[in-house]
Amino acid sequence: MTTAFWTRAVCSLKPPPALSAALEAVHSDEQTPLRPPIRLFLDLGRVSARKPPPGLSRSGSSPGRDDPAVSKTVSPLPSGMAVRRKREKDHAVYFGTFTCYQWIPLLHMTNAYDAVYKWMHIAHGLGYRFFGYAIMPNHFHFVIRVPEGGAVNTVLANGKRFLAYEIIERSKALGLDDVLLQLQQGVRASDSARKQKHRVFATSTDLIELFDARMIEQKLKYIHANPVSKKWHLVDDAVEYPHSSFAFYADGRNREAPLDAYQAHGYLGGKGAPW
């Protein structure tokens, strides 16, 4: 990571606005003044953190796999396992990825970033909450929380259909005939039976359940590092990449995506910063 990347990570001691409001509510019963839950320091190029204040300790309420009020009938999956199965678990948090067919940079070629944001707002209106994201040229990472009675498979499948339609229409308007032909060749017999004419995304959505703050932070750190990775190097400073949630956590800036701080939903046992 560049020096600028880590310097930005500690540039502010203030939590995101959404988190500040949540912390005010936590402390209102105790009648204690609100203190920032995270004090970050630059220590030999590494980020460290103090313990959160009383009331926000690791032993506090944090929805997880052992909470019977959260779990329904689907048992937790082993960490790191991504499979295609129906998931109906209220308030579960998932790390997900949409990958363009054969890693073609369709999102960049058609400038479909705005379409991704539109779908995120639609999902938000249905009660889903996004804790973080990064839209890359050929894939889209996100961390999503499922509402009461939600079905994450359904909302993700609808999202991929919506984005696929937008990408195809924009490809036609831009005259990307070679790309359209390649997407047509990716259609399987089962897809044709459903009258699908183009394969825009990989057939399955990588989906991994996250059970606590540490797991959420691990995935957010991975997501936020994508634009400045050696492979992509889209920007020198992660906070300046316009299509990720890094700036939201670094200095409170919220761009076009509907975002919630994960801490505001009770995930308080991590280091306190997703970088």
Summary of the structure (lengths in Angstrom):
residues: 275
radius of gyration: 19.7
end to end distance: 10.7
largest distance: 64.3
contacts: 827
relative contact order: 0.20
helix: 38%
strand: 13%
